[in-house]
Every structure is written in structure tokens, then in C-alpha cells.
Amino acid sequence: MLGARGGWQALRRCASLPRAQRAVRLRVREALRAREPAGGVKVQGWVRSVRSQKEVLFLHINDGSSLENLQVVADPSLENRDLTFGSAVEVQGKLVKSPHRMQDMELKAETIHVVGSCDTWSYPLKMKERHPLEYVRQFPHLRCRSNTLSSLLRIRSEATAAIHSFFQDNGYVHIHTPIITSNDCEGAGELFQIEMSHEARKSAEKTHFFNVPAFLTVSGQLHLEVMAGAFTHVFTFGPTFRAENSQSRRHLAEFYMVEAELSFTESLQDIMQVMEDLFKTATNTVLSKCPHDVGLFHKYIAPAQKTKDRLEQMLKNKFVIISYNEAVEILKQASQTFTFKPEWGCDLRTEHEKYLVRHCGEVPVFVINYPYDLKPFYMRDNEDGPQHTVAAVDLLVPGIGELCGGSLREERLPFLESRLQRYLDLRKFGSVPHGGFGMGFERYLQCILGADNIKDVIPFPRFSHSCLL
Amino acid sequence: MLGARGGWQALRRCASLPRAQRAVRLRVREALRAREPAGGVKVQGWVRSVRSQKEVLFLHINDGSSLENLQVVADPSLENRDLTFGSAVEVQGKLVKSPHRMQDMELKAETIHVVGSCDTWSYPLKMKERHPLEYVRQFPHLRCRSNTLSSLLRIRSEATAAIHSFFQDNGYVHIHTPIITSNDCEGAGELFQIEMSHEARKSAEKTHFFNVPAFLTVSGQLHLEVMAGAFTHVFTFGPTFRAENSQSRRHLAEFYMVEAELSFTESLQDIMQVMEDLFKTATNTVLSKCPHDVGLFHKYIAPAQKTKDRLEQMLKNKFVIISYNEAVEILKQASQTFTFKPEWGCDLRTEHEKYLVRHCGEVPVFVINYPYDLKPFYMRDNEDGPQHTVAAVDLLVPGIGELCGGSLREERLPFLESRLQRYLDLRKFGSVPHGGFGMGFERYLQCILGADNIKDVIPFPRFSHSCLL
């Protein structure tokens, strides 16, 4: 995550510089990883702890570049009233080998400058306390300074980069699918509508801004299909919206979705292969780039769920594939009593999905070939019977249920003709077999981290009755 | 862009396989770059030209992986009625060295399968025609199959990746700042407001979905400032919105912005350095990754403007820095008559910005220290006089005018106290000097490509009276 090279080169230069030169600024992460002691070093960050002893003053400094703090050792004379938990400081001094077994390097302070003080009485975070996630959620502007949220946001940043790289490395073109749209892809009805604000509207005509009703997107699929007809492989990674009046741990009004679309598919296998590769590649990258941050979640946030071991199993084994028919049979024979009785033709509920995952040994499970009548118009008809199905696939994962949904799309004009006009042009001009899928990014993060509440894996959660900040 | 490794390995494997094995699928880009002839190759794409001679049938195939087509050479017996311009095909055969000087490799077809035919009479694109940009803009679902738009979208994809990499390599944490917000950062008034759609609202209570009025974001700055208080360096790259009733070549209702925020800044120089590095690094990456695509723009779309030479100058030279005071003096002494008379205390207009860039030799120009009364509350007071200024900076570039805007933010509590309550908490708890900037991504693309109309550098343009697809 951190461009260590600049720091290293600067450090090497500074080692041979005369004392009067300007100090070299290092991020905490760079300082902790330095291999050699060095003088004339400057570190800036926020105080995570202050411990004043008779002979020595200990500080821990964090600047967000890593979960670990840098220990600062200073003469007690450098202490001052403003040097408290939460204050912003700039420390200059010598980077030296630490006698402590917990860290390699520490900073021997020559000067400590309090850049911004912190009123610890009104500051909602307290020194050395592990605040519950529900507590810090009340402070959207300050919770990123807690260990859990700062780890989460570093992981989120790395996961975002890993997902972009996965597609880029595999020849996909990234498309910014529009946020404002006049379509309703899923026909879900739970849409946000957009208008000019009342103030702006006063001065304008009384019609719609776009001449037609406009909504916030629920999926980039239709726009990606357009693009797959030119670039063969495309992806998008952006916000999507649902006006669902839900306070559940599983839903947000604004969330991020990774969507991919592939032309010239031969079977659902093509789509499933990409889903599995994406999950494994991105997760391996995140695990190798932020081991400490992920470790914090696996150790403190989801310890009972053994997310770590489960994750290792998921990465090591091939994902399981079962048909919807098989899934219904498994559920019917289950000893468990479900709230919704499993029946061919009914949608799988979260309770069913979780059972199927457990039944298959707590590994990700692809369920394929869903009933024709359950799925939207654009999914490819399997032309089977009497139980008529389409080439749809859902990926179910431990602890979450559905993580991805995808399908082959109906590329044959006659099959679509009776259904939807706007879709037809794309089938008239060089139509190709194609398919795609979407993956909920927040659910992905919940899955690999074992985070229980979706509000804790997004920087600024939006849901009904809440739009803080 | 393309993951050539997979293809190469497959190609190497297939060279030693017996004939009966399945053909190896190659993207057009991979086929064109193959170093060795190879049998058992399969290429899928859309026909860009058909030329039937007595002895031989020539096809050009494009699959969106590159601007260049792959030439297919076939026996005339393989021709059929559906093999037309625009149709989707799968060609199997041998990859051989081409006798043509225009390409290294061509495909000797053994089979040609028309996967999807194309009704050339109603297809709005015509073979070997260079359609004007205004013409293809009418077909949002098909224009990505024209050379210009497909080049643009590959460049856009690479530029997006380059910008992400630039920040990631320099230790910035990526933040998904929210799209829906209850703030109005710029106080612009030209906001889109969000409500549940009429359908969804029927069944729900009659209050706001979020309890408060909610809008589409105009900037992620406030949310980035929150995050810069924990991670020191952060960035975001997402859609922003203006309900501006404008049909101009310069404005969209939905556009993309790159925004960065840095803590512990010492002067405006810190911000300008990042802007300049970002511009140069991203542009060099784009030029090296898609030379042909960029070349198409410089050759056919903006030839008179000599965008290519100008761009080289921009990348080679240090950007110029002038103060707002100097800028006003330059404008006052200009021989040109402006529609808006330049005067200290007035905002710079596009005509002024373009003049300043020309005056400085058609290189990017930073204008710094704008009048206090012109800029929003959060910019840092320079405490100068009698001409009172703030530490703001705009980056002006040739052909466009303003590309980036940034400032040091006011970190001192007393300076803000009288202005805005919601901003204050961040200054109470470990406040640090910081600053940041935003860059319009579409303007950036217009700048490096010489594209005249902003609607041609975004996949699905949204502006007043238009929300196609």
C-alpha cells in the first residue's frame, strides 16, 4: 500500500547528510520497517497513548499507514499539557533499534511539536479502550480513528485495487456505467427517483430535468451488455442503490457492486470460473498486503466463527457446483425445520442458502439452473422441461448466503422478441452468446472478515432513516 | 491492458498438441502480437470489413482488445450470406506471418462460423466510413463499436487504472465517499434531490426516506477531510453531479472526479506537487499503454490543435506558478478585449484562463492565492492585506481552462468557529494543517486527447433533457 521506495531513498540520503539539514519525513509504516538506524527523521501522526515515567516519556504514534503504532521514547522534559491522547504531533529525532520485543524500531525524540491539541473530555474515543462497533457507528466523522475501522478501510482500499487489477490483468475494459438512468434493470420497484432540488427547480421549467423520470441505478448490467458487444470482456465497480425500507444487518440503501460481462460464452462454466478466480485472487492479495489488518478482524471481531480457518479452506478447495433441483432435494431431506418450506419453483431464502453451504462443508457453493418463472426476462432459456429452467447461477458463501448472482443472457432474438423492445437492437447487430455476474462488494468484505453488520464495512453507511454526514 | 500471459502459455501448449485437440482461443491483440506461427487457433469478434476476391476472401475482425483488426484470409468457399459487416464470427485456423507490411500476423481460416448476423440495412454504422461524433452520439448502445469511441473507452479504462495506481503507489488510502449526502459542499444550489420513486412511496410513510432531505454529491471533499484525519493521505475517484441546465460542450449532469486530501501540509506547494505528479504519471502511463488509441485522437479528432506536440511540452516542462494578483495584472495588460473585464476581486472566466495559458506558452499554469471573498468558507486564510486572500490554487491547462481546483483547508478552530458548526469537531480533536484538490476526469481526458465535446469522453452522457439508455 505504501510507496516505501521514496522513503527509503530519502532515508539513505539523509544518513550521510550534515545535522543542520531538514529532517526527512517518514510514514509510520516506513519507520517501522527501516532496516538501519537513521538520524534526522520526522514522523507526523496522532497520539494513541502517552505514558509518563520518572526517567522517560513513552508515546505511541499512528498516522493511518498501518495498524501498528510507532513507539516514541523521549526525555520527560519534552512533555507538555497539550500532548494527550488524540492530539496531532510532529516528532523529530533518531530512528533506533528498539530493545522491546514487540517492535524492531523506535524513535528517540529530539523535539515534539503538538500540531493540533485534542479535548480529551469531549473526544468520544478513549485511550486503550476497544469500543464496540455499535458505539463508534454514532460518530461517522471520527470512527475511522478507531483500530477496527481504520483496518477495515485499509482492507477495503486494497480489495478495491485487487479487484481492478484482476480484471485489468485479464484483458477486461473498465466501464463507468451511469449512476443516473431511465431504466429499471431488475424491475424491483424499490428505486430512488431524482429531481432538481426545490431551490433549483423554482427558477427552471416545471418538467423533468432529463425530460423523463430518472432513477439511481440498481445495476450496471444493461450498460455492460452494450459494452460487451464491442470489447468482449468488460467490468464495472461502482455504487448501486435500493430504496428498501430495511434496518437489517444485511442491507444498505447505497452499496458497491462489482459486475462483469463476457461475450462468446459457451456455458455457465465460463461465468463461474471468473467468479471463483476473482474471489480467490482478490482475497489472496488482501491477505498478503494487509495481514495485520485482516488478523485484527479474525482475532477480535469474528473469533468464534473461525473465519480464518474457513477462509483458508475456501481458498484451497474448488468451489462446489449443484443444480437448483439438487438444492431443493437437499433442503427437502434436511432434518432442520425452515420458516419457508422448500419447494421446487420457490426462491431460496437466506435460511436455505446457509443450510446448503453447511451441507456442502462450509465452502462456497454455486447453485445453477433456476426455474424460468423465478428469474428476469434476460436470462437464457435452457429449453428443458417439464421443470423449465434458465442458465442462472448464484454463488453462496459461508456466513453470508448469496455473494454473487449471474447468468447467461438470452442472445437469441426470437426468444426475446415477445418480451422487451429496448433489448432487441443489441441482438440484431452481431449478437453473441454472453453472460455475466454481479458481486456485492460489502458482502465480499463481510465474508472474508467475518464482519456481522454491513454498516461496519462501508465508510459512510446510508440506510432508511439515516444519512449521517 | 490485456493479460497476454494466459494466451501465450496456451499458445505454447497448443503448438505441441495433436490436431484433434480443441482450438486455443486468442484475443485479437494477442494474435497480432504472436511471435510464432501456430495452428489450432480460434478468434472471436465482429467483422469490420469483408472483401471478396476471385481467389481469396479477406475479413477484418475486431474484438475490442485493440484498435487494430486481425486480417483473416480464407478460401472463397467459406463465404456465406450472413458474413457481413457487423456480424459476430468465430474463426478457426492457423496464425501465420503476414506478407502485408501493415501487420505481422494474419489468420488463415479453416472454418468461419457466423455466431450472430447483422442486419446491415438498419445497422446505423457503415463499413469503412468515419462517422462524425455527433452522428454516433445518437446511438448510445452502438457507438462503442465505432473506432473513436472504442479507443476512447480503452483510454478511459487505462487512465482510471493509472490514477488508482499513482495514489496507491504513493501510500494513499482509497475511500468510497458517499454518493447520497445530506450536505451541500459547494453551496452551489444546483443539486439533484433524491426521493423514493412514486411507486415505492405509495406503500411507505410520507416522510423522507432518510428522515432528512438527501442529495447527490457535488464533491467528496468533506468526507475525505474526515479520512485525512486518520490516514494522512487519502483519495477518491467517483461520480459527482450538478443539476445545471446547460447544453454546453463543457458540462455534464454526471461526471467523474478525482479528489485527494493530504494532512500535515506545509504550503500550497505540497498540493501543487501532487497535482503535477498525478497529471504527468497518469498521462505517461496512458501514452505507453495505448499509443494507437491516443494516436487516433491526435491524428483525426484534434489534428489542427496539435494536441500531440502540446502534450509533449506539458510533460517535459515544469508547470508554471503565478499568483492571482499577477494573473489580473497580465489580463489587464492584454491587448485582447474580454467579454468580462478583468478586475481584482472578480472570478477568472474561461476566456481569462485560456489567455493566461497562452500567455505562459501553452503549458499548464497554477494560479494561487485567490481573493478571500471569492472562495468557500473552508479555505485557509492567508492573513494578508489589504487585498485579503486564501491559499487556493487552480490548475489551468491548454485547450480546457480549469482542470483542478484545490486549497489548503482552514485547520484553525477560531478562524472557522464563526462560520460553520459541522466542521468544528474535526478541528477540536487533533487538528492538522491539510489541503487537497479535485480534478475533473472528463476534462483531463479532453485535455490529453484534444476532444472538443465532453459528451464524447464518457460512456453514457447525462445532461439536461437527455438521459439516453
Interface residues (C-beta under 8 A of the other chain):
Chain A: M1 L2 G3 G6 R27 R29 Q44 G45 W46 V47 D63 G64 S65 G86 S87 A88 E90 V115 G116 S117 C118 D119 S122 Y123 P140 H141 L142 C144 R145 S150 L153 R154 R156 S157 T160 A161 H164 Q168 D169 N170 G171 V173 H174 I175 H176 T177 P178 I179 I180 T181 S182 N183 G189 E190 L191 F192 Q193 I194 E195 M196 S197 H198 E199 A200 A204 F209 F210 N211 V212 P213 A214 F215 L216 L222 H223 V226 M227 G229 A230 F231 T232 G238 P239 F241 A243 N245 A253 E254 Y256 S263 F264 E411 D425 L426 R427 K428 F429 G430 S431 V432 P433 I458 P459 F460 R462 S464 H465 S466 C467 L468 L469
Chain B: M1 L2 G3 G6 R27 R29 Q44 G45 W46 V47 D63 G64 S65 G86 S87 A88 E90 V115 G116 S117 C118 D119 S122 Y123 P140 H141 L142 C144 R145 S150 L153 R154 R156 S157 T160 A161 H164 Q168 D169 N170 G171 V173 H174 I175 H176 T177 P178 I179 I180 T181 S182 N183 G189 E190 L191 F192 Q193 I194 E195 M196 S197 H198 E199 A200 A204 F209 F210 N211 V212 P213 A214 F215 L216 L222 H223 V226 M227 G229 A230 F231 T232 G238 P239 F241 A243 N245 A253 E254 Y256 S263 F264 E411 D425 L426 R427 K428 F429 G430 S431 V432 P433 I458 P459 F460 R462 S464 H465 S466 C467 L468 L469
